[in-house]
Amino acid sequence: MREAQAHQAEGSPQGRIPDDITPKQRMTRKLRTQDGRAVYKLRSQTVEPVFGQIKSVMGCRDFLRRGLDAVQSEWSLICACFNLRKLYMAAYG
C-alpha cells in the first residue's frame, strides 16, 4: 500500500512508455494516471463478478483436468454453462 501511495505522490507520468519496463511497472505507471485508474475501476463492475459467480454459485473452484489444452476446454465448457444459465434465467426467471 505504501508503494502505491508513494507513486501517487509522484504525480502522473509524462511522455512515452519506455520499452524496457516490466508488465508490473507498466501497470503501476498506468494506474498513476487519472484515465488509467478510471478504466481499472470498471473491472469490479464488469469482469470480477463473473468469476465470483462461477466460483460460488456453480462451485467451480478447481480444474479437474491437467494440461493446458484440457484446462482450456474445461474453462470453455464452464463459460458455456454459465452463459446458458444466464439465458435460461433471463427467459424463465
N, C-alpha and C positions, 0 to 999 in steps of 0.2 A: 504494500500500500504506500509506503513512504517513497518508493521509487516512482510510482505513478504521480504522486504529489510533486515530487521534485521535477519531473518532466513537465508538468503543467505550469510550474513556476517559471520555466524557461521561456514559455510563450510558444506560439505556433511556428512550425518550421518554415523556412523560406527557401525558394529555389528548387532545383531539380532533385529528385530522389537519387542518391548515389547507387551505383550498380553493385558495389561490393558489400552491402549491408545484408544481415541475416533476415529471414522472414519475421523473427520476433522484433528486431529493430525496426523493420518496415511497418509492422502493425503498431508499435509504440509511437512511431512518427505520425502515422495516420490518425491515431486517437488523440494526438495533441492538437489537431485542427478541429474547428467547430463543425465543419461538414462531416468529418470522419466520425466524430462522436455521435452525431445525429443519425448517420446511417447505421452505425453499430448498435445503437439503442433500439432500432427496429427489429433486430434479431429476436428479442424477447417477445415480440408480438407475432412474428411470422414463423420462425423455424423451430425454436426450442420447445414450444408446447406440443408439437407433433411427436418429438422424441419422448417427452414425458407421458403422453397418452399411450404410445406404443409400449413403453416400459410398464406403466401402472395398470392400464385398462386391459391391454392384450397380454400382459405377462411375459413379454419377450425381453428378457434381461441378458441372456447369453445366446451365442450362436451354438447350435447343436452339431454343426458340421465343421470340418477342419479344411484348411486350404483356401486360398484366395478365391478361386472360381466357385467353390462350394459356398463360401460365405456370401459372395456377391449374388448367387442365385437364391440363397435363403433370404437375403435382405430384399431382393426384388419381390419375392413371394409375400414377405411381411408387409411391404408397402402396398402391394396389390390388395391384400386383405384389408388393410387399413382404409384404403380408398373405397373399396366395395362396401365396407361397413358404414363409411360416411354417406355414400349414396343411398344405401338402404335406410339409414336413419333419417335422411332428408325426405325420402319418398314416403316412408311408412311410419315414421316417428317413433 
